[in-house]
Amino acid sequence: MMNEEVKQFLLFLLVSLLMTGMALAGLVVIRNKTEERLAELEEEAKKAVVVPDYQKLARNSLLYLKSEKENLTVGEMINLEVMIQSKGETVDGVEFVLAYNPELINIGEPIPGAFFSLYPLMEVNPDKGTVRIIALRSPDESNSLNEAVLVTLPVSVLKKGRGEFKFDREKSHIVAYAGQEILQDLGSLTLSID
């Protein structure tokens, strides 16, 4: 009888070893097939995704203000031009916030310049004393820019004092190819009002 028990045990052990071997072989096959499919997907992804190879642009563009004159009298009206200067770059868009003293100066409706074709935002807020402009180039345009009037601000003088205009550095940007920031510097302006 002992022999019968040994036979049964050996048969059980043999069947267990065969099943374990088959399971391990199945895992190896599944793992290999998975690795092959991942390699195929990686190759497909390399073909489908094109990462642009672009040159990093220098921050060499300026926003500054240009006035017909800097000494004014109460009641006088002038045009203040917001200028953009970029050394031959193709500029995709500009955003700026310009602060001024609304007790001394009133700013009328901004007049768009000729370089940018889209002006999704032109806002003068006399309560806060700010002007916010966003100007964009149409995707089908590719003109390079040296210097241009971004926008003209009609200014009227209300009281005597020093009318200061200052760009907000954190909220002012000049953007070129692939969203690269190319703004180097901002110019402020002070008008003397007698």
ZIZI-V375570 format. One record per backbone hydrogen bond with DSSP energy under -1.0 kcal/mol. CO is the residue of the C=O (numbers start at 0). NH is the residue of the N-H. If there is no record, write none. Layout:
co->CO nh->NH
co->CO nh->NH
This chain:
co->0 nh->4
co->1 nh->5
co->2 nh->6
co->3 nh->7
co->4 nh->8
co->5 nh->9
co->6 nh->10
co->7 nh->11
co->8 nh->12
co->9 nh->13
co->10 nh->14
co->11 nh->15
co->12 nh->16
co->13 nh->17
co->14 nh->18
co->15 nh->19
co->16 nh->20
co->17 nh->21
co->18 nh->22
co->19 nh->23
co->20 nh->24
co->21 nh->25
co->22 nh->26
co->23 nh->27
co->24 nh->28
co->25 nh->29
co->26 nh->30
co->27 nh->31
co->28 nh->32
co->29 nh->33
co->30 nh->34
co->31 nh->35
co->32 nh->36
co->33 nh->37
co->34 nh->38
co->35 nh->39
co->36 nh->40
co->37 nh->41
co->38 nh->42
co->39 nh->43
co->40 nh->44
co->41 nh->45
co->42 nh->46
co->43 nh->47
co->44 nh->48
co->57 nh->59
co->60 nh->183
co->60 nh->184
co->61 nh->84
co->62 nh->186
co->63 nh->82
co->65 nh->80
co->69 nh->191
co->71 nh->193
co->72 nh->75
co->75 nh->156
co->77 nh->154
co->79 nh->152
co->80 nh->65
co->81 nh->149
co->81 nh->150
co->82 nh->63
co->83 nh->147
co->84 nh->61
co->85 nh->87
co->88 nh->144
co->91 nh->136
co->92 nh->174
co->93 nh->134
co->94 nh->172
co->95 nh->132
co->96 nh->167
co->97 nh->130
co->98 nh->165
co->100 nh->103
co->100 nh->104
co->103 nh->157
co->103 nh->158
co->105 nh->155
co->110 nh->151
co->117 nh->135
co->120 nh->133
co->122 nh->131
co->124 nh->128
co->124 nh->129
co->128 nh->99
co->129 nh->124
co->130 nh->97
co->131 nh->122
co->132 nh->95
co->133 nh->120
co->134 nh->93
co->135 nh->117
co->137 nh->140
co->144 nh->87
co->145 nh->85
co->147 nh->83
co->149 nh->112
co->150 nh->81
co->151 nh->110
co->152 nh->79
co->153 nh->107
co->154 nh->77
co->155 nh->105
co->156 nh->74
co->160 nh->192
co->161 nh->163
co->162 nh->190
co->164 nh->188
co->165 nh->98
co->172 nh->94
co->173 nh->181
co->174 nh->91
co->174 nh->92
co->175 nh->178
co->176 nh->179
co->179 nh->175
co->181 nh->60
co->184 nh->62
co->188 nh->164
co->190 nh->162
co->191 nh->71
co->192 nh->160
